[in-house]
Amino acid sequence: MSQSETPEELARKAAHQAYVAAIRLLAKRDHSTAELTRKLQQREHDEQAIEEALADLVSANYLNDARYAELYAEQRMNHGYGPLSIRSKLAERGIDSHLVQRALRSLQVDWSEQAEMAIARRFSPQDIADTDQQAVSRIARFLQRRGYSSSDALQGLRKLRKEQARSSAG
């Protein structure tokens, strides 16, 4: 610190350093506000500098939790994860529950169809057709780990079995 720098100038310099660090992080991938705050704290930026940097990022629309939630939800859905998993992962990333709900609604998806596609990608037709309780439980556990509700999982399995029965009969 040079003797000519005022406390305001030092604070402005600290905020700029936090802003530059945040931009570097955002250049690699999108982050939620909570994730970015945590990472800047780990890099030992002070709270005031972090708050100012985040405010600037939000006003420039470089940081947007609603956009982050929607993109993250779509990405997870495309990788075969269900709404319970997506909700949990977004909460871990500090996204408010109303933004999580909005992101899930924006997907406009039939979760039982998503469960059906996840089953079809993971299990063979023989596994799907197997009505043995152990086989059904294995599929149900898979979907539960992926974040699907029991009703979506069962509905998806039923629809897939009907499609298989139709295609093998025709």
NORZIWO-V13520 format. One record per helix or strand of 2 or more residues. SS is the DSSP state (h for helix, s for strand). FROM is the first residue (numbers start at 1). LEN is the number of residues. Records with the same first field share a line. If there is no record, write none. Layout:
BEGIN
SS: FROM-LEN / FROM-LEN
END
This chain:
BEGIN
h: 7-22 / 33-10 / 47-13 / 65-14 / 83-10 / 97-11 / 111-12 / 125-5 / 133-13 / 150-20
END
